[in-house]
Amino acid sequence: MIMDKKAYWNKRFQKEGYVWGTAPSPTAEYAIEIFRKDEAKKILVPGSGYGRNTKPFSESGFQVTGLEISDTACEMAREYDPQTRAYNGSVLDMSMVPGQFDAVYCYNVLHLFREEERFLCLQQCAEKVKDNGLLFFTAFSEREPSFGRGQEVEKNTFESRPGRPVHHFTEAELHDYFQDFQTIESGITEDYEDHGEGPHTHVLLYILARKNSNKII
């Protein structure tokens, strides 16, 4: 499964290059403000791609580590955001990434798996965050325009492209995923993009949570 995902994303980055352009998600800018107030210094970005959402962190003075399954995207990131250290690997196994981090920023990665792997992705992120550290996640909501597109492989999970399942969260479901954390803030946000499918707006859920030292993850 990991090799299938690697092949999918390598092919996509090889064909489409800077798929989502170079402007970061507004949620990255928002997370920067939050992480600064929390005095976070070391940031992990799972699914870091070619660096469009790591660069604003590294340029803001954070020590940033990225993890990306596509070696093509990692090569692009080394040129686009050389200040970030990018590891080539899966978010389902972060053993290659050394140390722990003050915060995690995970943009639109959690919804790219089936249920068992979604929980594993979150668990891997939690293990890389220090006690009382922050996790900021975004994911597709069921209000996303692409909801229902393709074959439904699990409840609210559709495969519109071979090898790429996309899950659409409800707010209650996302909160359930983070029940072992202290949720600080959550809500709906919109992200504008213009790539292969033309200009469109994604309707995302976001959640900001803190890893509690007295919780077992």
C-alpha positions in Angstrom: 0.0 0.0 0.0 2.8 2.4 0.9 4.6 1.7 -2.4 1.3 2.3 -4.3 1.0 5.7 -2.6 4.6 6.5 -3.3 4.1 5.7 -7.0 0.9 7.7 -7.2 2.5 10.8 -5.7 5.7 10.5 -7.6 3.8 10.3 -10.8 1.7 13.3 -9.9 4.6 15.6 -9.0 6.6 14.5 -12.0 3.6 15.3 -14.3 2.2 18.4 -12.5 5.2 19.9 -10.8 4.2 22.6 -8.3 0.6 21.2 -8.3 -0.8 23.7 -5.8 1.4 26.7 -6.7 3.7 28.2 -4.1 1.3 30.3 -2.0 0.9 28.6 1.4 -2.5 27.7 2.8 -3.9 30.5 5.1 -4.0 27.8 7.8 -0.2 27.7 7.8 -0.1 31.4 8.5 -2.7 31.0 11.3 -0.7 28.1 12.8 2.5 30.2 12.8 0.7 32.8 15.0 -0.5 30.1 17.4 2.9 28.3 17.6 4.7 31.5 18.2 2.4 32.4 21.1 3.0 28.9 22.5 6.8 29.5 22.2 7.2 26.4 19.9 10.5 26.1 18.1 10.7 22.7 16.5 7.9 21.9 14.0 7.1 18.7 12.2 5.1 18.9 8.9 3.9 15.4 7.8 3.1 15.2 4.1 5.3 18.2 3.4 5.2 18.0 -0.4 7.5 20.3 -2.2 7.6 22.8 0.6 4.8 25.3 0.0 3.6 25.0 3.6 7.0 24.4 5.2 8.6 27.6 3.8 6.5 30.1 5.8 7.4 28.2 9.0 11.2 28.1 8.1 11.2 31.7 7.0 9.5 32.6 10.3 12.4 31.3 12.3 11.1 27.8 13.3 13.3 24.7 13.0 11.2 22.7 10.5 11.3 19.0 9.6 9.2 17.7 6.8 8.2 14.1 6.0 7.1 13.3 2.5 6.4 10.0 0.7 7.3 11.2 -2.8 11.1 11.4 -3.4 10.3 13.6 -6.4 8.6 16.1 -4.1 11.5 15.9 -1.6 13.9 16.9 -4.4 11.7 19.8 -5.3 11.5 20.8 -1.6 15.3 20.9 -1.2 15.4 23.6 -3.9 12.3 25.5 -2.9 12.7 25.4 0.9 16.3 24.4 1.7 16.0 25.5 5.3 13.6 22.7 6.0 15.1 19.2 6.5 12.9 16.9 4.4 12.8 13.1 5.1 11.5 10.7 2.4 9.1 8.4 4.0 5.5 7.6 5.0 3.5 9.3 7.7 2.4 5.9 8.7 5.9 5.1 10.0 7.9 8.1 11.3 10.7 6.0 12.9 13.2 7.6 10.5 12.5 11.1 11.8 14.7 11.7 14.9 13.7 13.5 18.1 10.4 15.1 19.2 8.8 18.3 18.3 7.0 21.2 20.0 4.2 21.2 17.4 2.9 19.4 14.3 1.2 21.1 11.4 -0.6 18.5 9.2 -2.3 19.9 6.2 -4.8 17.8 4.3 -3.1 14.5 4.9 -5.3 12.7 7.4 -8.2 12.3 5.0 -6.0 10.5 2.4 -6.3 7.1 4.1 -8.8 4.5 5.0 -9.9 4.4 8.7 -7.2 2.1 10.1 -4.5 4.1 8.6 -6.0 7.4 9.6 -5.8 6.4 13.2 -2.2 5.2 12.6 -1.2 8.5 11.1 -2.5 10.4 14.1 -0.8 8.0 16.5 2.5 8.5 14.7 2.1 12.3 14.9 1.3 12.1 18.6 4.4 10.0 19.3 6.5 12.7 17.7 5.0 15.6 19.8 6.4 16.4 23.3 4.0 16.3 26.2 1.9 19.5 26.2 2.9 20.1 22.5 0.4 21.2 19.9 -1.2 19.5 16.9 -2.8 21.5 14.1 -4.6 19.4 11.5 -6.8 20.2 8.5 -8.9 17.7 6.6 -11.7 17.5 4.0 -15.2 18.0 5.5 -18.4 16.4 4.2 -19.2 19.9 2.9 -16.3 19.6 0.4 -17.6 19.9 -3.2 -15.9 16.6 -4.1 -17.9 14.7 -1.6 -19.5 11.6 -3.2 -17.2 11.7 -6.2 -15.9 8.2 -7.2 -16.4 4.8 -5.7 -17.3 4.7 -2.0 -14.7 2.3 -0.4 -15.7 3.1 3.2 -18.3 5.3 4.8 -17.7 8.9 3.5 -14.5 7.7 1.8 -14.4 7.9 -2.0 -11.8 6.9 -4.5 -12.0 9.4 -7.4 -8.5 8.5 -8.6 -7.1 5.0 -8.5 -4.9 4.6 -5.4 -6.1 7.8 -3.7 -9.0 7.4 -1.2 -10.3 10.6 0.2 -12.3 10.7 3.5 -14.7 13.5 4.3 -15.0 14.2 8.1 -17.9 15.4 10.1 -17.1 17.8 12.9 -18.1 15.2 15.5 -16.0 12.5 13.9 -12.9 14.7 13.8 -13.4 15.5 17.5 -13.7 11.7 18.2 -10.3 11.2 16.6 -8.8 13.7 19.0 -10.6 12.5 22.1 -7.3 11.7 23.9 -6.1 15.3 23.4 -7.2 18.6 24.8 -9.0 20.3 22.0 -8.3 24.1 22.0 -10.1 25.2 18.9 -11.8 23.8 15.8 -13.9 24.9 13.0 -14.6 25.2 9.3 -12.3 27.1 6.9 -12.1 27.5 3.1 -9.0 27.2 1.0 -8.9 28.5 -2.6 -6.8 26.6 -5.1 -6.2 26.7 -8.8 -4.6 23.6 -10.3 -5.5 20.8 -12.7 -9.3 21.0 -12.1 -9.4 24.8 -12.4 -10.2 27.4 -9.7 -12.1 25.9 -6.8 -12.5 26.2 -3.1 -12.0 23.4 -0.6 -14.2 23.3 2.5 -12.0 22.1 5.3 -12.3 21.2 8.9 -9.4 22.3 11.2 -8.6 21.3 14.8 -6.0 22.6 17.2 -5.3 20.3 20.1 -2.7 19.8 22.9 -1.1 16.5 23.8 -1.8 15.9 27.5 1.0 14.4 29.5 -1.6 12.4 31.6 -3.2 10.8 28.5 -2.1 7.5 26.9 -1.9 7.9 23.2 
